[in-house]
């Protein structure tokens, strides 16, 4: 470690000597270029729906340029068809906003493009919001690394702005906290409340039962069951219903707003039969999947022994035809059950990986802060030595 310390100090001295010849303007340009990348990453982090929309449809700026080019080319062609060369030349160099006809044509085409985007294009359905967590953490980690480069560039300037360096160090800490918050909020969304919320709910159930002379432990257990069943209900809805219902919405958005144009109230009224049939079809599929869920899952939604008894009586009195139909359904959806189980395993694996990333970011943030403190002390000492050399000259003993 002594050797490494000597090498590190020697490298720092060498860098200081090299930095005597650095151009602060070049360093500032590097810092600004890094900031542009950081700003873009932060925008993507703050506008996840807009990024998802772009991924599932088109880049808004590219589409704007594409439509502008197409409209301009079409108007040039129209002028050339009638031998109006000057008109074609004028259109080629004219802003669309200065020509009412071209502006209207471009607006209509752009409205049509947006009108044809699917309803679900910017929606995070079926757990997609949870799956995006790792990408958000990578985004934050990349911002931290870019800020670290900004600090290094600022320190290498002849005239270092220490106040700016402190701001960047604080930003690295803030980003680390933001990464932890992203995961914590998702955990709370899954459970249905914060640790304080759940503690209050369970504590109130226990104490109120005790005050009423009832079985407090039983009240606690029943509340736990309610919490778990609520989590299960919302996760099953996400897993089995959200994407399918989204497909129905896509279908009828296309019918009601064809090419972005509202087709009228009659179109909505006339389609209600099909809309109801599609929703019922989703319900039938959900019913089949529900029937094939393990009893351990379905029992989480069972509240009393009487309810279980009623269910058993219903099964016992079912006709053979109904039993055969249920058996057929169960056979048909074995592949669906396997998929659900595999996806559950993936969710667990992804959650573990995400937590590992959070821990890594937190540790790296602390290491960066510690190293920056050491570097700052060493640089201060080196500057003092260099100042002595400048003032007093080099003494040879």
C-alpha positions in Angstrom: 0.0 0.0 0.0 3.0 2.3 0.6 4.2 1.8 -2.9 0.7 2.5 -4.3 0.6 5.7 -2.3 3.9 6.8 -3.6 2.9 6.0 -7.2 -0.4 7.8 -6.7 1.3 10.9 -5.3 3.8 10.8 -8.2 1.0 10.6 -10.8 -0.8 13.5 -9.1 2.3 15.6 -9.2 2.8 14.7 -12.9 -0.8 15.6 -13.6 -0.4 19.0 -11.9 2.7 19.7 -14.1 0.8 18.7 -17.2 -2.1 20.8 -16.1 0.2 23.9 -16.1 -0.1 23.6 -19.9 -3.8 22.9 -20.0 -6.2 25.2 -21.7 -9.1 26.1 -19.3 -11.4 26.8 -22.3 -10.9 23.3 -23.6 -11.7 21.9 -20.2 -14.8 24.0 -20.0 -16.0 22.7 -23.3 -15.5 19.1 -22.1 -17.5 19.9 -18.9 -20.3 21.4 -21.0 -20.4 18.4 -23.3 -20.6 16.1 -20.3 -23.5 18.3 -18.9 -25.4 17.9 -22.2 -25.3 14.1 -21.8 -26.3 14.4 -18.1 -29.2 16.7 -19.0 -30.4 14.2 -21.6 -30.2 11.3 -19.1 -32.1 13.3 -16.5 -34.8 14.2 -19.0 -35.2 10.5 -19.9 -35.4 9.7 -16.2 -38.1 12.4 -15.6 -40.1 11.6 -18.7 -40.4 7.8 -18.8 -43.8 7.9 -20.5 -42.5 10.1 -23.3 -39.5 7.8 -23.8 -41.8 4.8 -23.8 -44.1 6.5 -26.4 -41.1 7.1 -28.6 -39.9 3.5 -28.3 -43.4 2.2 -29.2 -44.2 4.7 -32.0 -41.8 7.2 -33.5 -39.3 9.9 -32.6 -41.3 13.2 -32.6 -38.5 15.3 -34.1 -37.8 12.7 -36.8 -41.5 12.5 -37.7 -41.7 16.3 -37.8 -38.8 16.5 -40.2 -40.1 13.6 -42.3 -43.6 15.1 -42.7 -42.1 18.6 -43.4 -39.9 17.1 -46.2 -42.8 15.1 -47.7 -45.2 18.1 -47.8 -42.5 20.3 -49.3 -41.7 17.7 -51.9 -45.4 17.3 -52.8 -45.9 21.1 -53.3 -42.7 21.3 -55.4 -44.1 18.5 -57.6 -47.4 20.3 -58.0 -45.7 23.5 -59.2 -43.4 21.6 -61.6 -46.5 19.7 -63.0 -47.9 23.1 -64.2 -44.5 24.4 -65.3 -44.1 26.9 -62.5 -40.4 26.7 -61.9 -40.2 29.9 -59.9 -43.0 28.6 -57.6 -41.2 25.3 -57.1 -37.9 27.1 -56.3 -39.8 29.4 -53.9 -41.3 26.4 -52.1 -38.0 24.7 -51.7 -36.6 27.6 -49.6 -39.8 28.8 -47.9 -40.8 28.1 -44.3 -43.9 26.0 -44.0 -45.3 28.5 -41.5 -45.3 31.2 -44.1 -47.5 29.3 -46.4 -51.0 28.5 -45.2 -51.6 25.6 -47.5 -48.4 23.9 -46.7 -48.9 24.5 -43.0 -52.4 23.0 -43.1 -51.2 20.0 -45.1 -48.3 19.3 -42.6 -50.6 19.8 -39.6 -53.1 17.3 -41.0 -50.4 14.7 -41.6 -48.8 15.1 -38.2 -52.2 14.9 -36.5 -52.9 11.7 -38.4 -49.6 10.2 -37.3 -50.4 11.0 -33.6 -54.0 9.8 -34.0 -52.8 6.4 -35.2 -50.6 5.8 -32.2 -52.0 2.9 -30.1 -53.6 3.7 -26.7 -51.1 1.6 -24.9 -48.0 3.1 -26.6 -47.1 5.2 -23.5 -48.6 2.9 -20.9 -46.6 0.7 -18.5 -48.9 -2.3 -18.3 -48.5 -5.8 -16.9 -45.6 -5.0 -14.6 -43.6 -3.0 -17.2 -43.2 -0.1 -14.7 -41.4 -2.5 -12.3 -39.3 -4.0 -15.0 -38.0 -0.5 -15.9 -36.4 -0.1 -12.5 -33.1 -1.5 -13.6 -32.9 0.9 -16.5 -33.6 3.8 -14.2 -30.8 2.7 -11.9 -28.4 2.4 -14.8 -29.4 5.9 -15.9 -28.5 7.3 -12.4 -25.2 5.4 -12.3 -24.2 6.8 -15.7 -25.0 10.3 -14.5 -22.8 9.8 -11.5 -19.9 8.7 -13.6 -20.3 11.7 -16.0 -20.3 14.1 -13.0 -17.2 12.4 -11.7 -15.5 13.3 -15.0 -16.7 16.9 -14.7 -15.1 17.1 -11.3 -11.8 15.8 -12.7 -11.9 18.3 -15.5 -12.7 21.2 -13.2 -9.9 20.2 -10.8 -7.4 20.1 -13.7 -8.1 23.7 -14.6 -5.5 26.4 -13.7 -8.4 28.3 -12.1 -10.5 25.7 -10.3 -14.0 26.6 -9.2 -14.2 24.7 -5.9 -17.8 25.8 -5.3 -18.8 24.1 -8.5 -17.0 20.9 -7.4 -18.9 20.9 -4.1 -22.2 21.2 -6.0 -21.3 18.2 -8.2 -20.4 16.2 -5.1 -23.7 17.0 -3.6 -25.4 16.0 -6.9 -23.8 12.6 -6.8 -25.2 12.1 -3.3 -28.6 13.2 -4.4 -28.6 10.8 -7.3 -27.7 8.0 -5.0 -30.7 8.8 -2.8 -32.9 9.1 -5.8 -31.9 5.5 -6.9 -32.9 4.2 -3.5 -36.2 6.1 -3.6 -37.1 4.6 -7.0 -37.0 1.0 -5.6 -38.5 1.9 -2.2 -41.5 3.6 -4.0 -42.0 0.5 -6.1 -41.9 -1.8 -3.0 -44.5 0.4 -1.4 -46.7 0.4 -4.5 -46.6 -3.4 -4.5 -47.4 -3.8 -0.9 -50.0 -1.0 -0.9 -48.4 1.4 1.6 -45.2 2.3 3.4 -43.8 0.5 6.4 -45.4 3.1 8.6 -48.8 2.7 6.9 -48.8 -1.1 7.3 -47.5 -0.9 10.9 -50.4 1.5 11.7 -53.0 -0.8 10.0 -51.8 -3.9 11.9 -51.3 -2.0 15.2 -54.8 -0.6 15.1 -56.4 -3.9 14.3 -54.6 -5.6 17.3 -55.2 -2.8 19.8 -58.9 -2.2 18.8 -59.6 -5.9 19.1 -58.0 -6.0 22.5 -60.0 -3.0 23.6 -63.2 -4.7 22.5 -62.4 -7.8 24.4 -61.8 -9.8 21.2 -58.9 -12.1 20.1 -56.2 -9.5 19.3 -53.9 -12.1 17.7 -56.8 -13.3 15.4 -57.5 -9.7 14.4 -53.8 -9.3 13.5 -53.8 -12.4 11.4 -57.0 -11.4 9.6 -55.5 -8.0 8.8 -52.3 -9.7 7.5 -54.5 -11.9 5.3 -56.3 -8.8 4.0 -53.0 -7.1 3.2 -51.7 -10.2 1.4 -54.9 -10.7 -0.5 -54.9 -7.1 -1.7 -51.3 -7.5 -3.0 -52.2 -10.7 -4.7 -55.4 -9.1 -6.3 -53.5 -6.2 -7.7 -50.6 -8.4 -9.0 -53.0 -10.8 -10.6 -54.8 -7.9 -12.3 -51.5 -6.6 -13.6 -50.3 -10.0 -14.7 -53.5 -11.4 -16.3 -55.8 -8.4 -17.2 -54.0 -5.1 -17.8 -52.3 -6.1 -21.1 -55.5 -7.8 -22.5 -57.7 -4.9 -21.5 -55.1 -2.6 -23.1 -55.5 -4.6 -26.4 -59.2 -3.9 -26.3 -58.6 -0.2 -25.8 -56.2 -0.2 -28.8 -58.8 -1.9 -31.0 -61.6 0.6 -30.2 -59.4 3.7 -30.3 -58.5 2.8 -33.8 -62.3 2.4 -34.6 -63.4 5.6 -33.0 -60.5 7.8 -34.0 -59.4 6.5 -37.4 -56.4 8.4 -38.7 -56.9 10.8 -35.8 -60.4 11.7 -36.9 -63.3 11.2 -34.5 -65.8 8.9 -36.3 -68.9 10.2 -34.5 -71.2 9.2 -31.7 -73.0 6.7 -34.0 -69.7 4.8 -34.5 -69.3 4.5 -30.7 -72.9 3.4 -30.2 -72.8 0.9 -33.1 -69.6 -0.7 -31.7 -70.9 -1.3 -28.1 -72.0 -4.8 -28.9 -68.5 -5.7 -30.0 -66.9 -3.8 -27.1 -69.0 -5.8 -24.6 -68.2 -9.1 -26.4 -64.5 -8.3 -26.3 -64.5 -7.5 -22.6 -66.5 -10.6 -21.8 -64.0 -12.6 -23.8 -61.2 -11.3 -21.6 -63.4 -12.2 -18.6 -63.8 -15.8 -19.8 -60.1 -16.1 -20.3 -59.4 -14.7 -16.9 -62.0 -17.1 -15.4 -60.1 -20.1 -17.0 -56.8 -18.9 -15.7 -58.3 -18.3 -12.3 -59.7 -21.8 -12.2 -56.2 -23.2 -12.9 -54.5 -21.2 -10.1 -53.1 -23.2 -7.2 -55.5 -23.6 -4.3 -52.8 -21.9 -2.1 -53.3 -18.7 -4.1 -57.1 -18.8 -4.3 -57.4 -19.5 -0.6 -55.8 -16.1 0.1 -59.1 -14.6 -1.1 -61.3 -17.0 1.0 -62.7 -15.2 4.1 -64.6 -17.9 5.9 -65.1 -21.6 6.2 -68.8 -21.1 5.2 -67.6 -19.6 1.9 -65.3 -22.6 1.3 -68.2 -24.9 2.1 -70.5 -23.2 -0.4 -67.8 -23.5 -3.1 -67.4 -27.2 -2.4 -71.2 -27.7 -2.6 -71.3 -25.9 -5.9 -68.6 -28.2 -7.3 -70.2 -31.3 -5.9 -73.5 -30.5 -7.5 -72.1 -29.5 -10.9 -73.3 -31.5 -13.9 -71.0 -33.9 -15.7 -71.0 -31.6 -18.7 -69.8 -28.7 -16.6 -67.1 -30.9 -15.1 -65.9 -32.0 -18.5 -65.8 -28.4 -19.7 -63.7 -27.4 -16.7 -61.4 -30.3 -17.3 -61.0 -29.2 -20.9 -60.2 -25.7 -19.9 -57.6 -26.8 -17.3 -55.9 -28.9 -20.0 -55.9 -26.1 -22.5 -54.2 -23.5 -20.2 -51.4 -25.6 -18.7 -49.0 -23.6 -20.9 -50.4 -20.4 -19.5 -49.8 -21.6 -15.9 -46.2 -22.5 -16.7 -45.7 -19.0 -18.2 -47.1 -17.3 -15.1 -44.8 -19.4 -12.8 -41.7 -18.6 -15.0 -42.6 -14.9 -15.0 -42.9 -14.9 -11.2 -39.4 -16.4 -11.0 -38.1 -13.7 -13.4 -39.7 -11.0 -11.2 -37.9 -12.4 -8.1 -34.6 -12.6 -10.0 -35.0 -9.0 -11.3 -35.8 -7.7 -7.9 -32.7 -9.3 -6.5 -30.6 -7.8 -9.3 -32.2 -4.4 -8.8 -31.4 -4.4 -5.1 -27.8 -5.4 -5.8 -27.5 -2.4 -8.2 -28.9 -0.1 -5.5 -26.4 -1.4 -2.9 -23.6 -1.0 -5.5 -24.6 2.6 -6.3 -24.7 3.5 -2.6 -21.3 2.0 -2.0 -19.8 3.6 -5.0 -21.3 7.0 -4.1 -19.6 6.8 -0.7 -16.3 5.6 -2.2 -16.3 8.5 -4.7 -17.0 11.0 -1.8 -14.1 9.5 0.2 -11.7 9.5 -2.7 -12.6 13.1 -3.6 -11.7 14.2 -0.1 -8.3 12.5 -0.3 -7.7 13.9 -3.8 -8.7 17.4 -2.6 -6.2 17.2 0.3 -3.4 15.9 -2.0 -4.1 18.5 -4.7 -4.0 21.3 -2.0 -0.6 20.1 -0.8 0.7 19.8 -4.4 -0.4 23.4 -5.1 1.4 24.6 -2.1 4.6 22.9 -3.2 4.2 24.3 -6.7 3.6 27.8 -5.3 6.8 27.5 -3.2 8.7 26.4 -6.3 7.3 29.4 -8.2 8.2 31.9 -5.5 11.4 30.5 -4.1 12.7 28.4 -6.9 14.0 24.8 -6.7 16.5 24.2 -4.0 19.1 21.5 -4.6 20.6 19.9 -1.6 
